[in-house]
Amino acid sequence: MTREASETRARLTRSAALASITMALFLGVLKGWATWRTGSTAMLGSLADTALDLIASLVTLWGVWWAAQPADAEHRWGHGKGEALAAIFQVMLIAISAAAIAFRATGRLLAGGADTAAAGDGILVSGVAILATFALLAWQRHVIRRTGSIAIQTDNLHYRSDLFLNLSVIAALVLDQYLGFAAADPLFGLGIAFWLLFGAWRAASEAVDQLLDREWPEDKRLAFVAAAAEHPELSNLHDLRTRSAGAHDFVQFHVDLPAEMTVGEAHDVIDKVEKDLCRRFPGVELLIHIDPAGHVDEPGNPLVEEDQFSRLDSAP
């Protein structure tokens, strides 16, 4: 990734994180007032989620700032995993919030329902929150399309869930105060808690994949191998390993070249291959190991002996 592209990505992700912080502060004040006015468990759950969104957005800001730092002597692979760490922290906050909401809602349900008031105020605040959240989501989606940031994706998940939270609050208040269904508020509180837990589990998966260096998706791996196969001077591409960290991709593999090639000739071939692959896969950091044709590695590693070029014939 070029320096200009890295700076653009950093600027966009910071702007999305700052927009989230501003939104969380605005919604926190509104929902705090509405919780005081209504006494609603569902509204309290929405307020708790917004408060944690604020903390999560601050962590996101740190994560995207850290991930944008260039490689240094102590972090030669860069700082891309800072985004995944920020995402994991957000997931932990969501889980804590969900547990607290579920505990309060269960207590109110066992006590016979909620004691809420001022439904109009709560509905108005929730409506304003929905409109404001739509605006934030639109900007976040733009940033995600441009950067692919996992931290912003996780933050976006928070605010998408906020749409359902606010709709749930409106439904709970209407059912409770206008239709006389006293159990509606704590039941919706429980529903919100389970929705948050589901979102936390889903958001954690990609962050964990990055932290544990999970391989690229199969279609992306095959596309990379197909691009390498367009260089006829290469043969027996094996021991392919891929991973991602933030906006950076990392690839390494072994490839066979004729044993009679000089070091200079082999270098020229690999240099040409590297330039082509890095052009076609922007942001990738590539490491290629050369084996003499016919070389057989020691047994014990099944990846070493697997020729990735042979898989292209059987690919759908």
N, C-alpha and C positions, 0 to 999 in steps of 0.2 A: 504494500500500500504506500502510495506516495505521501510526502509530508503534507502537501496541500489537501489530499483526501483525508488524511488523519486529522488535520486541524478542522476541516469541515465537519467531520463526524463528531469530534469532541464538542464543537460549538452547538450542533443540533441536539446532542444528548443532554448537554448542560441546560439548554433552553427548555427541553421537555421536563427535566427534573425540577427546574425552578418554577415552571408552570404548575406542576403537581403540588409543590410546596405552597404556592399562593392559593391554589384551589382548596387544599386541605385546611388552611387557616380560615378562609372565607366560610367554608361549609361547617367547620368546627364551631365557629361563633353562632351561626344560624341554628345548628342542631342543638347546641347547648341551651340556647334560649327556648327552643321548641320542646326539649326534654323537660325543662323546668315548668313550662306551661301545661304540658299534656300528662306528664307522669308515665308515659308509655314505655313499656319494655322494648318494643320494636324500635321506637325512636332512640332509646338509650343504646340499643345494639348498633343502630346506624351511627350514632355519635361515637361510640367506642371504635367502630371500624374507621371512621374519619380521623380520629385521634391517632390511631395506629398507622393510618395512611400518611399522616404528617411525618411520623417518625420514619416510616419506610421510605418516604420521598427524600428525607434528609440523607438516609443511608444510600439511596439510589444516586443522589448527587455526589456523595463521596465515591461510590463505586465507579461511576462513569468518569469522574475526574481521575481516579487512580488508574483505571484501565487505559486512559488516554496518554499516560506518561510513557515516554520512550524507554526502550530497553537500556539497562545500565549494568555496571559491573556486578551487582548483586542479583539482578534479575535479567539474565541474558535472553530469556524467552519472552521478555516483555511483561506487562502487568494486566493482560487481558482477563485473567481469572478474577480480577477485582469485581467485575460485573456479576459473575456467578456467586461470589461470596455475598454481595449485596442482596441478590435475589434470595439466597438461603435465609439471610437474616429477616427479610420481609416475610418469608413463609413462616418462620418461627413466631413472628408477631401476629400473623393472621391466626395461627393455631391457638395462641394464648387468648386472643380476643374471642374466638369462637367458643372456647371452653368457658370463659367467664359469662358470655351471653347465655349459653345453654344452662348454666347453673342458676342464673337469676330467673330465666324463663320457667325452668322446672319448678322452682320454689313458688312462683306466682301461680302456676298451673295447679299445683297441689293445694294451694290456698283457696282455690275456687275461681281464679281469673284475675283480671287486672282492674285497677281503679284509675281510669284515665279521664282526661278532661280536655277542653279546648281543641277539639278535633280540627276545626277550621284552621287554627294556627299551624298545627302539625302538617296538615295537607298542603298548605301554602308553602311552607318551608321545603317540604319534600319535592313539590313541583319546581321550585326555584333550583333546588339541588340537581334535579334531573336535567334541566336546561343547561346549567353550568357544566355538568359532567359531559354532556354531548359535545360541547365546545372543546373541552380538554381532550376527549377521546379522539376527536378529529385531528388535532395537532399531534398527539402521540402516534396515531397511525401513520401520519406523514413521516415522522422521525423514524419509526420502525422500518418503513419501506426503504428509507435512504440509508439506514445504518445497520439494521438487523440486531440492535442492542437487546440482549437478554434481560438486562436490568429494567429497561424501559418497557419491554414486553410484560414483565411481571407487574410493574406498576400499572400498566394498561389493564391487566387482569383485575387488579384491585378496583379500578374505577368502573370497569364494565360490570363487576358484581355490585357496585354501588347503585347502578340503575335498578337492579332487581331489589336491592335493599330498600330503596326509596319507594318503589311501587308496593313493596310488601308493607311498609309503614302506612301508606295511604289506605291499602286494603284493610289492615288491622284496625285502624281508627274508624273507618266507615262501618265495618262489621260490629265493632264494639259499641260505639256511641250512637250510631244511627239505626242499627238493626238489632241491638240488644244481645249480641253473641259475646259474652264476657270473656270466653276462653280464646277468642281470636288473637288478642295481642300476644299472650305468652306462646301460643302455638306458632304464630308467625315468627316470634323471637327464636324458637327452636329451629324453624325452617331456615332462618338466616344463618344460625350457627352451623348447621350442617352444610349449607351452601358454601360458607367460608372455608370449612374444612376440606370440602371437595376441591375448591379452587386452590387451596394451599398444596394439596397433594399433586395436583396437575402442574402447578407452577414449579414445584420442586424438581420434577423429573428432568427437565432440560438443564437446570443448573447443576444437578448432581452429575448428569452425563458429562458436562464440561469439566467439572472438578475431577472426575474419575477418568478423563481422557477417553471417552467412548468414541468408537470409530464413526466416521461419517455415515450417513444413510447410504444404503446399497446403491441407489440410483446415482448419487453423486460420486461414489467410488468408481462405478463403472464408467461414468462420463470422463473421469480423470484418466482411467486406464485406456479408454478409447482414444483420448487425445495423445497420450504417450505412444500408442500403437501406430499413429500416423508418421512416426519417425522410423523408417525401415532399418536404420542402422542399429536399433535396439532389439534385443531378443530376451526372452525369459525374464520378464519383470516379476520379481518375487519379493517376499518379505515386505509387503506393502503395509505401512502403518500410517493412519491418519488421525487427526484430532483437531479440536477447535478450542479457542480461548478468547471470548469476547468477539471482536471483529476479525481476529487473526486465525488463519488456518495453517496447520503444519502437516507436512507430508514427507515421508522418507521411504525409500525402497532400494532394492538391489536390482541390477540389470547386467546382462551379459554383453561383453564386447569381445571382438577377436583377440586372442592372446598375443598375436604378433603386432598389435598396435603399439606405438610408442606412447609414453605418458602424455606428451604434447598433443598427439592426435586424439587420444581418448578425452583429454581435457576439452579440446575444441568441440567434439561431438556433444559431450555432456553440457557444456556451456550453451550451445545452441538449443538443446532440449530444454534446459532450465528457463531460458529467456522466453521460449514459446509457451511453456506451461504456465509460467508466472503471468504472462500476458493474458492468457485465456482464463486463468483463475486468479483474479486480482486479490491481493491480501495474503496469498499463500507464501509460506516460508518452506523452501524445498531443500532436501538433503538426499543426494543420490550416491549410492555405493556401487563401485564397479567390480564385477567378477569376470575372470577370464572365461570365455565360452567353454563349456564342458565341466566347469568346476562344480563339485558337489559338496554342499555344506555338511557339517556333522549332523547325524540324525538326532531327533528329540524335539525339534521345533517344527510342527506341521506347516506353519506359515512359510518357512524358508523354501520348502520344496515345491510350493504351489505357484505355477506360472499363471499370472493374472491375465496375460494375453489370451490364453486358451479358453478363458471363461467368456470372452466376448462372443465366441461362436454359438454358445448355448444361451446367451442372454436374450430375453424376450424383446 
